[in-house]
Structure formats: structure tokens, C-alpha cells
Amino acid sequence: MAHAHESNTKRIWIVFGILSVITLVEVYLGIIKPEALHLHGPGTSWLNWIFIILTLAKAYGIAWVFMHLEGEKKWFRRSIVWTAVFLIIYLVTLLLIEGEYLYDTLSPLVRW
């Protein structure tokens, strides 16, 4: 039994719009760099945390839509998403810890 072909043009444009809005927010914040967001948050500034969260949201959206994860079984989706989220959180944590160490170690030697 053959399945009828469905046009996903509208869905693709909606996803394109959402990803574009998130990207525009990232670019806007990167250009103006609001002083209120330069306050030191957990591990880094709040502006960096906003960039990390928006990037993760875009990655999740791309995987959900273009890898067709919404049609898969629940535990298969979770195994993909949870693994990626864990690895990204682990990478961000290591980068923040090592970056702070390098900054503290090299700050007497280098003008930032």
C-alpha cells in the first residue's frame, strides 16, 4: 500500500521562520551586547548563557524537524535527545571550567 505524498512546504517555512527569529535574536544580542547581561552568572556571563540556550534550542528544533524525530517512538527520541543534551552540557561545563582556569592563570601575563 503506497502512501500519498504530502507537501511539507508550509511546515518548512514555519521552521525557517522560527530558526530565523532565534538567529536574529542571537545576532542582535551579539551586536549590542547589553551591559545588564554582562553580569557574572554561574560560570560565565548571562549573555553567554542566553547564546548557549538559544543554540541548544535551534539544534533541538533542527533534529526534531529535519531528522523526523516526531514520528519515532518515545524512547528512541529520548535516547537521541538526552545523549546529545548530556554531551553538550558536559562540553559546555568543561569549556567553562578550563576557560576560567586559563584566564586566572594567564591574566598576569596577557592583556585581555
C-alpha positions as CSV (number, residue, x, y, z in Angstrom):
1,M,0.0,0.0,0.0
2,A,1.6,3.3,-1.1
3,H,1.4,6.4,1.0
4,A,0.2,9.6,-0.5
5,H,2.8,12.3,-0.9
6,E,2.2,15.2,1.4
7,S,3.7,18.6,0.8
8,N,5.6,20.0,3.7
9,T,6.3,23.4,2.2
10,K,4.2,25.3,4.8
11,R,6.0,23.4,7.6
12,I,9.4,24.1,6.2
13,W,8.6,27.8,6.0
14,I,7.4,27.9,9.6
15,V,10.5,26.1,10.8
16,F,12.6,28.5,8.7
17,G,10.8,31.5,10.3
18,I,11.3,30.2,13.9
19,L,15.0,29.4,13.3
20,S,15.5,32.8,11.6
21,V,13.9,34.7,14.6
22,I,16.1,32.8,17.1
23,T,19.2,33.6,14.9
24,L,18.2,37.3,14.6
25,V,17.9,37.5,18.4
26,E,21.4,36.0,18.7
27,V,22.9,38.4,16.2
28,Y,21.1,41.4,17.8
29,L,22.4,40.5,21.2
30,G,25.8,39.8,19.8
31,I,25.9,43.3,18.2
32,I,24.5,45.4,21.0
33,K,25.9,43.4,23.9
34,P,23.6,44.8,26.7
35,E,25.5,45.9,29.8
36,A,22.8,44.3,32.0
37,L,23.7,40.9,30.6
38,H,27.4,41.2,31.3
39,L,26.8,40.5,35.0
40,H,28.6,37.3,36.0
41,G,26.2,34.4,36.1
42,P,27.0,30.8,37.0
43,G,30.4,30.1,35.3
44,T,30.1,32.9,32.7
45,S,28.0,36.0,31.9
46,W,24.3,35.8,31.4
47,L,24.8,36.8,27.8
48,N,26.8,33.7,27.1
49,W,24.1,31.6,28.8
50,I,21.5,33.1,26.5
51,F,23.6,32.2,23.5
52,I,24.1,28.6,24.8
53,I,20.4,28.1,25.4
54,L,19.3,29.6,22.1
55,T,21.9,27.5,20.2
56,L,20.6,24.3,22.0
57,A,17.0,25.3,21.1
58,K,18.0,25.6,17.5
59,A,19.8,22.3,17.5
60,Y,16.9,20.5,19.1
61,G,14.5,22.1,16.6
62,I,16.6,21.1,13.6
63,A,16.9,17.5,14.9
64,W,13.2,17.3,15.7
65,V,12.0,18.5,12.3
66,F,14.6,17.6,9.8
67,M,15.6,14.2,11.3
68,H,11.9,13.4,11.6
69,L,12.1,12.6,15.3
70,E,8.5,13.5,16.0
71,G,7.4,10.3,14.1
72,E,9.6,8.0,16.1
73,K,8.9,6.0,19.2
74,K,9.2,7.9,22.5
75,W,12.3,6.1,23.9
76,F,14.2,6.3,20.6
77,R,13.6,10.1,20.6
78,R,14.7,10.3,24.2
79,S,17.8,8.3,23.6
80,I,18.9,10.7,20.9
81,V,17.9,13.9,22.6
82,W,19.2,13.0,26.1
83,T,22.5,11.8,24.8
84,A,23.0,15.0,22.8
85,V,21.9,17.2,25.7
86,F,24.2,15.4,28.1
87,L,27.2,15.6,25.8
88,I,26.6,19.3,25.1
89,I,26.1,20.2,28.8
90,Y,29.3,18.2,29.6
91,L,31.2,20.1,26.8
92,V,30.0,23.5,28.0
93,T,30.9,22.7,31.6
94,L,34.4,21.6,30.7
95,L,34.9,24.7,28.5
96,L,33.8,27.0,31.2
97,I,36.0,25.3,33.8
98,E,39.0,25.2,31.6
99,G,38.4,28.7,30.3
100,E,38.2,30.2,33.8
101,Y,41.4,28.3,34.8
102,L,43.3,29.6,31.7
103,Y,42.0,33.1,32.4
104,D,43.1,33.0,36.0
105,T,46.5,31.5,35.1
106,L,47.3,33.7,32.1
107,S,45.8,37.0,33.3
108,P,49.1,38.2,34.9
109,L,50.9,37.5,31.6
110,V,48.5,38.6,28.9
111,R,46.4,41.8,28.5
112,W,42.9,40.6,27.7
